[in-house]
Amino acid sequence: MRKVNSSLKINPEFGIIGGMKMIDGKKLAENLRAEIAAKVAVLKETRNITPGLAVILVGENPASVSYVTAKEKACKEAGMNSIEIRLEESTTEEELIKRIHDLNKDDAVHGILVQLPLPRHISEKAVIEAIAPGKDVDGFTPVNIGRMMIGEECFIPCTPHGIIKLIEFSGMDIAGKHAVVIGRSNIVGKPIAALLARKETNATVTVCHTGTPDIGVYTRQADIVVVAAGRPNTLRADMLKPGAVVIDVGVNRIPDPSKPKGYRLVGDADTEECAQVASAITPVPGGVGPMTITMLLWNTLQAAERKQAK
Ligand code: GUN
């Protein structure tokens, strides 16, 4: 069984950035990606297998285009095959599912990722369920989510898996701590709450969401706060207990004419303010994002290794 604490090692030298109490997700990601690339090289050398990741993008949502491009680049840099599939916005659900069925049968493809969100005329549920669980490197299929909940071998969703690594990297021992998760999405909130509460991790977990009247009541008692609300300034300094570790999952585009692209990215926490109270916080960008892609590479490597073991 693959535990959350995978065999990827965290180098404690790559901790906090300067005196800023920022958890350097880019450094941690670089460190782990070097280890993944070394394992890919061994797999090629000893078994003649090159892990292959198929990334499907439907339409041209600008944020999705940039995420997908970053995933494909990271895949190639790790020595894996990147199978890039770009489909028109008008692609039908049937056409997309047919492409997935073909990839399910293709031995050169070890992982399949369909970038979300999909155009409104396509059912995300039907598309996710079409992916073979053994190639579901996002960990989004009901089979993988169910297996994760009962502690069986599975693909752990990439963002929550990366968050566990970032908390460990901050130096905090998670066991026995109180973690508050803000947000209950299927991609982040629900799985990170489940992972933190697992025996291997052993935190006590509270989940806050849009139905929670006063989130600060809970976060002020938290040793760890994971904020995945999708709204800037959801977490402020006066909502934190001194010394808490903050993981900011938010990626929000704020119009900013002084920037070349006309916008800047901010998270869900007021970073500067929270950094005064927290013992460590992830920056946006450069915190959770690079780790999500790293854990995708990790899952793809696992998929290829498992297949060759069969
Ligand atoms: N859209 C936003 N995050 C993700 C992710 O982790 N995987 C996929 N497939 N789509 C996303």
Residues whose N, C-alpha, C, O or C-beta is under 5 A from the ligand:
A	BS01	GUN	L113 V114 Q115 L116 P117 D138
